[in-house]
Amino acid sequence: MRHFGHIPSVVREGLFHREPADFSAASPPSTIAAALGATLYSPATRPALADDVLKQAARGVVSMVLCLEDSIDDTEVAAAEANLVRQFADLDARSAEVPLLFIRVREPEQIPDLVSRLGAAARLLTGFVLPKFTEERGTAFLEALSAAESSGGQRLFAMPVLESPELLHLETRGEALAGIARTVDKYRERVLALRLGVTDFCSAYGLRRAPDMTAYDVQIVAAVIGDVVNVLGRSDGTGFTITGPVWEYFRVQERMFKPQLRRSPFMESRAEQLRTTLIEHDLDGLLHEIELDRANGLLGKTCIHPSHVVPVHALSVVSHEEYSDAQDILRPERGGGGVLRSVYTNKMNEVKPHRAWAERTLLRAEVFGVAREDIGFVELLTAGLPG
């Protein structure tokens, strides 16, 4: 699979200086983590789940979470598990390419049980999402994952969700973060990415952000995100990919704004494009949050509606300017450091301090591609929308 693989090759050629590369569940973990993009959640109770998965794959979704936790009622868990087994068998029988598929469980014992019940169809499973992850709960989850991996004979990844009250509350946050860090480091080869449960954070204080506000406008949430990145997102080899929080609003219908986007491909700046083409359709907040996710060290995003997927992916493409800077910083002859004027002659590139940024940028360029010099967000968004 590849990002923007659902659009015609001739269109991709016109958009990309360097096209997104192919990847799969067998790719190196660092590649998969960077490529997750907009991870679309779906309740495991949906009766046509197999059809939904294939439909979303055809629209450019590359990672999905089939949820047995908060998205379904407590009384529906057994039926949802049975439905997952049926739907995976259906997908397996069709032999079609599917996105990276994860199951969000409630309890550790569900992991080996589901892998066993899926049988041969478990080959379609990339891993599990582990809710309300703490040191104590996390160890049990990851031990269960290890057991399922051994018995099933295939690689399975974990995506812990950081959303517990212990992490939110100031008096326990430091200890909770240290415990999580110990746990994920011990099972590093199985931990693909860490996800942030911002809805649970807000719930602890009876808060809910409005559609024109980002998670970073809610100071108590922004403080937790900063601390999580500080401890778990370092670029010194100890860190993990941390994904952006969910965006809750989804009134938008893609085709409502597609014609309008086509009328404005040559505006002067990305910020102006975003404001003038999308603010009327409640996506301005989402787009601003995606930009802030990246500025704060997060990559990818939890999504609960298909209309969010294309904006997340369009804003994940590396610009030609970013790519030029990253390449210049990482040239072998720059190994000794120094300061240089950027290729676009509009900024300073300081080789040693900017090296980690450049390495992350080139990894993102590998999986999301590099836009041509004259291509911006609007063109990428328009091309990625369903026809």
C-alpha positions in Angstrom: 0.0 0.0 0.0 1.0 3.6 -0.3 -0.4 7.0 0.6 -2.3 8.6 -2.3 -2.2 5.2 -4.0 -5.9 5.5 -4.6 -5.5 8.3 -7.1 -4.4 7.8 -10.7 -0.6 7.6 -11.3 -0.7 10.5 -13.8 -2.2 12.7 -11.1 0.4 11.7 -8.6 3.1 12.5 -11.1 1.8 16.0 -11.3 1.7 16.5 -7.6 4.8 14.9 -6.3 8.5 15.8 -6.6 9.1 12.4 -4.9 6.1 10.0 -4.7 5.2 8.2 -1.5 6.9 4.8 -1.2 5.1 1.5 -0.8 4.9 -0.1 2.7 3.2 -2.9 4.4 2.7 -4.6 7.8 6.0 -6.3 7.1 7.9 -3.0 6.7 10.3 -1.9 9.5 8.5 -0.6 12.5 9.8 2.9 12.1 8.4 3.1 8.6 5.0 1.7 9.7 4.8 4.2 12.6 5.6 7.1 10.4 3.1 5.9 7.8 0.0 5.4 10.0 -1.4 8.8 9.0 -5.1 9.2 9.8 -6.0 6.1 11.8 -9.7 5.7 11.3 -11.6 4.2 14.2 -14.8 2.1 13.6 -17.0 0.2 16.1 -16.5 -3.5 15.9 -20.3 -3.9 15.9 -20.9 -2.7 12.4 -22.7 -5.5 10.4 -20.9 -4.7 7.1 -17.5 -4.1 8.6 -15.6 -6.0 5.9 -17.3 -3.9 3.2 -16.5 -0.7 5.2 -12.8 -1.7 5.5 -12.5 -2.2 1.8 -14.4 1.0 1.0 -12.1 3.1 3.1 -9.0 1.4 1.7 -10.2 2.4 -1.8 -10.5 6.0 -0.5 -6.9 6.2 0.8 -7.2 5.0 4.4 -4.1 3.0 5.3 -4.7 2.3 9.0 -7.9 1.4 10.9 -8.8 0.5 14.5 -11.8 -1.8 15.0 -13.0 -0.9 18.5 -14.3 -3.2 21.2 -13.9 -0.5 23.9 -15.5 2.9 24.4 -17.3 3.1 21.0 -19.6 0.2 22.0 -21.9 -0.5 24.9 -20.7 -2.8 27.6 -23.4 -5.3 26.8 -22.3 -5.6 23.1 -18.8 -6.9 23.7 -19.4 -10.6 23.1 -21.5 -9.9 20.0 -18.8 -7.5 18.7 -16.1 -10.1 19.1 -18.1 -12.6 17.2 -18.7 -10.1 14.5 -15.0 -9.4 14.2 -14.3 -13.0 13.7 -16.9 -13.2 10.9 -15.7 -10.0 9.2 -12.1 -11.0 9.3 -13.0 -14.3 7.7 -14.9 -12.4 5.0 -12.0 -10.2 4.3 -9.6 -13.2 4.2 -11.9 -14.9 1.7 -11.8 -11.9 -0.6 -8.0 -11.8 -0.9 -8.2 -8.0 -1.2 -5.6 -5.6 0.1 -6.6 -4.2 3.4 -5.3 -1.3 5.5 -3.2 -1.9 8.6 -5.8 -3.3 10.9 -5.7 -3.1 14.7 -8.2 -4.2 17.3 -8.9 -2.1 20.3 -9.5 -4.4 23.2 -10.7 -3.8 26.8 -8.8 -6.5 28.7 -5.5 -8.4 28.2 -7.1 -11.8 27.9 -9.0 -10.7 24.8 -5.8 -10.6 22.8 -4.8 -14.3 22.7 -8.5 -15.3 22.6 -9.2 -13.2 19.5 -6.0 -14.3 17.7 -7.0 -17.9 18.3 -10.6 -17.3 17.2 -9.5 -15.4 14.0 -7.5 -18.5 12.9 -6.0 -18.1 9.4 -7.6 -14.6 9.1 -5.3 -13.3 11.8 -2.7 -12.8 9.0 -4.7 -9.6 8.3 -4.1 -8.3 11.8 -1.3 -5.8 12.4 -1.8 -5.5 16.1 -3.8 -4.2 19.1 -4.7 -0.9 20.6 -4.3 -1.0 24.4 -6.6 1.4 26.3 -6.0 3.3 29.5 -2.3 2.3 29.5 -0.4 2.5 32.8 2.6 0.5 34.0 0.5 -2.1 35.8 -2.1 -2.5 33.1 0.4 -2.1 30.3 2.6 -5.0 31.5 -0.4 -7.4 31.5 -1.5 -6.2 28.0 2.0 -6.6 26.5 2.6 -10.0 28.1 -0.7 -11.1 26.5 0.4 -9.7 23.2 3.7 -11.6 23.4 1.9 -14.8 24.1 -0.5 -14.3 21.2 2.4 -13.5 18.9 4.3 -16.7 19.9 1.2 -18.9 19.5 0.1 -17.3 16.3 3.6 -17.2 14.7 3.3 -13.7 13.3 4.5 -10.3 14.3 1.9 -8.2 16.2 2.3 -4.6 17.3 0.9 -2.7 20.2 -0.4 0.9 20.3 -0.9 1.9 23.9 -3.4 4.7 24.5 -2.3 7.2 27.2 -5.5 8.4 28.7 -5.5 7.4 32.4 -6.4 9.9 35.2 -3.0 9.1 36.8 -1.3 10.7 33.7 -3.6 13.7 33.8 -3.4 14.6 37.5 -0.4 16.7 38.3 0.5 14.9 41.6 0.8 11.5 39.9 1.9 12.5 36.4 5.6 12.2 36.9 5.4 8.7 38.4 2.9 7.6 35.8 5.0 8.7 32.9 8.1 7.1 34.4 6.2 3.8 34.8 4.9 4.0 31.2 8.4 4.7 30.0 9.8 1.7 31.8 7.1 -0.6 30.4 7.2 0.5 26.7 11.0 0.5 26.8 11.0 -3.1 28.0 8.7 -4.1 25.1 10.1 -1.6 22.6 10.2 -4.0 19.6 6.4 -4.5 20.0 5.3 -0.9 20.6 4.6 0.7 17.3 3.3 4.1 18.4 1.7 5.8 21.5 -1.7 7.3 21.1 -3.2 10.2 23.2 -6.7 9.9 24.7 -7.5 13.6 24.9 -11.3 12.9 25.2 -10.7 11.1 28.4 -8.4 13.9 29.6 -11.2 16.4 29.0 -13.7 14.1 30.6 -11.9 14.1 33.9 -12.6 17.8 34.3 -16.0 18.0 32.5 -14.5 19.7 29.5 -15.1 19.6 25.8 -13.3 21.8 23.2 -15.4 23.7 20.7 -14.9 23.2 16.9 -12.9 26.4 16.6 -10.5 25.3 19.4 -7.6 22.8 19.3 -6.5 20.5 22.0 -3.6 23.0 22.6 -6.1 25.7 23.6 -7.2 23.6 26.5 -4.3 24.3 28.8 -4.7 21.3 31.1 -4.6 19.0 28.0 -1.7 20.9 26.4 0.3 20.5 29.5 -0.1 16.7 29.4 0.8 16.5 25.7 3.9 18.5 26.4 5.0 16.2 29.2 4.3 13.1 27.2 6.4 14.3 24.4 9.1 15.4 26.8 9.4 12.0 28.3 8.4 9.6 25.5 9.0 11.5 22.3 12.7 12.3 22.4 14.8 12.1 19.3 17.8 10.6 21.0 16.8 7.0 20.2 14.8 6.5 23.4 11.6 8.0 22.0 8.5 6.7 20.3 6.1 8.0 17.6 3.3 9.8 19.4 0.1 10.4 17.4 -2.2 13.4 17.5 -5.5 13.5 19.4 -8.9 12.7 18.0 -10.9 15.5 16.3 -14.6 15.1 17.3 -16.5 17.1 14.8 -17.5 15.8 11.4 -20.4 17.8 9.9 -18.4 18.2 6.7 -19.3 16.3 3.5 -16.2 16.3 1.2 -18.1 17.1 -2.0 -19.5 20.3 -0.4 -16.2 22.0 -0.5 -14.5 20.2 -3.4 -15.7 22.7 -6.1 -14.7 25.6 -4.0 -11.2 24.2 -3.5 -10.8 23.9 -7.3 -11.4 27.6 -7.6 -8.5 28.7 -5.4 -5.3 26.8 -6.2 -3.0 29.8 -6.4 -3.4 31.6 -3.2 -0.3 33.1 -1.6 0.0 31.1 1.6 -1.1 27.8 3.1 -2.7 29.6 6.0 -4.7 31.8 3.7 -5.8 28.7 1.7 -6.9 26.9 4.8 -8.9 29.9 6.1 -10.7 30.9 2.9 -11.5 27.5 1.6 -12.4 25.5 4.7 -13.4 27.7 7.6 -17.1 27.6 6.5 -17.1 23.8 6.8 -15.8 23.4 10.3 -12.4 22.0 9.3 -10.5 25.1 10.2 -10.0 23.9 13.7 -8.9 20.4 12.5 -6.4 21.9 10.1 -5.0 24.2 12.8 -4.7 21.3 15.2 -2.9 19.1 12.7 -0.3 21.9 12.2 0.1 22.2 16.0 0.4 18.4 16.3 3.5 18.5 14.0 4.9 21.6 15.8 4.7 19.7 19.1 6.3 16.5 17.9 3.3 14.4 17.0 2.8 12.5 13.8 -0.5 11.0 12.5 -3.9 11.4 14.1 -6.8 9.5 15.5 -9.8 10.0 13.3 -13.5 9.0 13.9 -14.9 10.1 10.5 -13.7 9.5 6.9 -13.9 13.2 6.1 -10.8 13.8 8.3 -8.5 11.4 6.5 -7.6 13.3 3.4 -6.9 16.6 5.3 -4.5 14.7 7.7 -2.7 13.1 4.8 -2.6 16.2 2.7 -0.9 18.1 5.5 1.5 15.2 6.1 3.1 15.5 2.7 6.5 17.1 2.9 6.8 20.4 1.1 9.5 20.9 -1.5 11.1 23.6 0.8 11.2 21.3 3.8 12.7 18.5 1.7 15.4 20.8 0.3 16.3 22.0 3.8 16.5 18.5 5.2 18.6 17.2 2.4 21.0 20.1 2.7 21.4 19.6 6.4 22.1 15.9 6.1 24.7 16.1 3.3 27.8 14.1 4.4 30.1 17.2 4.1 27.9 18.9 6.7 28.8 16.3 9.4 31.0 18.8 11.3 28.2 21.2 11.8 28.0 24.9 10.9 25.3 27.3 9.7 24.1 27.7 6.2 21.6 29.7 4.3 18.6 27.6 3.2 18.2 26.7 -0.5 15.1 28.9 -0.5 17.2 31.8 1.0 14.6 32.6 3.6 16.0 31.0 6.8 19.0 29.7 8.7 19.8 26.0 8.8 22.0 25.1 11.7 23.3 21.6 10.9 23.7 20.1 14.4 20.5 21.4 16.1 18.4 20.8 13.0 19.7 17.3 12.2 17.1 15.4 14.2 14.3 17.5 12.5 15.9 16.7 9.1 16.0 13.0 9.8 12.3 12.9 10.8 11.4 15.0 7.8 13.1 12.6 5.4 11.3 9.6 7.0 8.0 11.4 6.5 9.0 12.2 3.0 9.5 8.5 2.4 6.0 7.5 3.3 4.0 10.6 2.4 6.0 11.9 -0.5 7.4 15.3 -1.4 5.2 17.9 -3.1 6.4 19.6 -6.3 7.6 23.1 -5.8 4.4 24.7 -7.0 2.0 22.3 -5.3 0.3 23.2 -2.0 -2.2 21.8 0.4 -5.3 22.7 -1.7 -4.1 20.7 -4.7 -3.2 17.7 -2.5 -6.5 17.8 -0.7 -8.5 18.1 -3.9 -6.7 15.2 -5.5 -7.2 13.0 -2.5 -10.9 13.5 -2.2 -13.3 10.8 -3.6 -14.3 11.4 -7.2 
